[in-house]
Amino acid sequence: MPPSQGTQGPSSDAAAAPGPTSLSGAALAALPSAGVLPRLLCALYEGLLLVGTLVLAGFVLVPLAHAAGLQDDDFRRFTRAWMMTVSSAYFIWFWLHGGQTLPMKTWHIRLCRADGRPLAIDQALLRMVLVWAGFGLLGAHFLWALFDRDRQFLHDRILHTRIVDLG
């Protein structure tokens, strides 16, 4: 029986969560920061979705690399660049269009500026650069949250962005 006929499915909780346009910047700024555990669990879920996205991106990568005549080391460098570009585009798109990826919607958390406004494109791009740099430093940007007074990741502290708990 469809949900419109009286049965509520598992998505009924998600429907009750505030949508991307239902909260003002001031209302978002007043919300508490999301806890470290929900953000890390969300990151795990992001990883699962990203693997699928990268597999699909690989179907585009191989013909491109073959057409360009790339082999061995050149192919490996191109593959890394392609995967980083696809991953970055995935996150930046969602950060700029509502501040939530699918896992963030599932965990009822949203990325915004400290004042509650949506990210600007320069903030989203710089955030992605800082995230990649943090991975290069063995996850230091995530470990920072364990010591930060507001439990914010290092890149969020630097850019004055927050991941808020929509409750």
C-alpha positions in Angstrom: 0.0 0.0 0.0 1.5 3.4 -1.0 2.2 5.9 1.9 -0.5 8.1 0.6 -3.1 5.5 1.5 -2.3 5.5 5.3 0.8 3.4 5.7 3.9 5.3 6.6 7.2 3.9 5.5 10.7 4.5 6.8 11.0 7.8 5.0 8.4 9.4 7.2 11.1 10.6 9.6 13.1 12.1 6.7 10.0 13.9 5.6 9.7 15.6 9.0 13.2 16.9 8.9 13.6 20.5 7.8 14.3 20.9 4.1 17.1 23.0 2.6 14.9 26.1 2.2 12.7 25.7 5.3 15.2 27.2 7.8 16.5 30.8 7.7 20.2 31.5 8.1 19.5 32.8 11.6 17.6 29.6 12.5 20.5 27.5 11.3 23.1 29.6 13.1 21.1 29.0 16.4 21.2 25.2 16.0 23.7 23.1 17.8 26.7 21.7 16.0 26.4 18.1 15.0 28.3 15.7 17.3 31.5 14.0 16.2 30.0 10.5 16.1 27.1 11.4 13.7 29.6 13.2 11.5 32.0 10.3 11.4 29.1 7.8 10.7 27.9 10.1 8.0 31.5 10.0 6.5 31.3 6.2 6.5 28.0 6.3 4.6 29.5 9.0 2.2 32.4 6.5 1.5 29.9 3.8 0.5 28.1 6.1 -1.9 31.4 7.5 -3.2 32.7 4.0 -4.1 29.6 3.5 -6.3 30.0 6.9 -7.8 33.6 6.3 -8.6 32.9 2.9 -10.1 30.4 4.7 -12.5 33.0 7.4 -13.2 35.5 4.6 -14.0 33.3 3.6 -17.0 34.0 7.1 -18.4 37.6 7.1 -17.4 38.8 4.0 -19.2 37.6 5.0 -22.7 39.0 8.5 -22.1 42.4 7.2 -21.0 42.4 4.7 -23.9 41.5 7.4 -26.4 44.4 9.5 -25.1 46.8 6.6 -25.3 47.7 6.7 -21.6 49.7 3.8 -20.2 51.2 2.8 -16.9 52.3 5.8 -14.8 50.4 8.3 -16.9 47.3 6.2 -16.6 47.7 6.0 -12.8 48.2 9.8 -12.5 45.2 10.4 -14.7 43.1 8.0 -12.7 44.0 9.7 -9.4 43.2 13.1 -10.8 39.9 11.9 -12.3 38.8 10.3 -9.1 39.7 13.4 -7.0 37.8 15.6 -9.5 34.7 13.4 -9.5 34.8 13.1 -5.6 35.3 16.9 -5.3 32.5 17.6 -7.8 30.1 15.3 -5.8 30.7 17.1 -2.5 30.9 20.7 -3.9 27.6 20.2 -5.8 25.7 19.1 -2.7 27.4 21.7 -0.4 26.3 24.4 -2.8 22.8 23.0 -3.4 21.2 22.8 0.0 24.2 22.0 2.1 23.4 18.3 2.4 24.5 15.1 0.7 22.2 12.1 0.9 24.1 10.7 4.0 23.8 14.2 5.6 20.1 14.2 5.0 19.9 10.7 6.5 21.7 11.9 9.6 19.8 15.2 9.7 22.9 17.4 9.5 23.7 20.3 7.2 26.8 22.3 6.3 26.4 26.1 6.4 28.5 29.2 7.3 28.8 30.0 11.0 26.1 32.6 10.5 23.8 30.0 9.0 23.9 31.2 5.4 24.7 28.7 2.6 28.3 28.3 1.5 29.6 30.5 -1.3 31.4 28.7 -4.2 34.9 30.0 -3.0 34.2 28.5 0.5 33.1 25.2 -1.0 36.2 25.0 -3.2 38.6 25.9 -0.4 36.9 23.5 1.9 37.5 20.7 -0.6 41.2 21.7 -0.9 41.5 21.7 2.9 39.8 18.3 3.2 42.2 16.8 0.6 45.1 18.4 2.5 43.8 16.9 5.7 43.8 13.4 4.2 47.4 14.1 3.1 48.1 14.7 6.8 46.7 11.3 7.8 43.3 12.6 8.9 44.5 15.5 11.1 41.5 17.6 10.1 39.2 15.0 11.6 41.3 14.4 14.7 41.2 18.1 15.3 37.5 17.7 16.3 38.5 15.7 19.3 40.3 18.7 20.8 38.3 21.6 19.3 36.1 23.5 21.9 33.1 23.2 19.5 34.0 19.8 18.1 34.5 21.3 14.7 36.7 19.8 12.0 39.8 21.9 11.3 38.7 22.9 7.8 35.4 24.1 9.3 37.2 26.1 12.0 39.5 27.7 9.4 36.6 28.6 7.0 34.0 29.6 9.6 31.6 26.9 8.5 29.6 24.5 10.7 27.9 21.2 10.4 24.7 21.7 12.3 22.3 19.1 13.9 18.8 19.5 12.4 17.5 17.3 15.1 
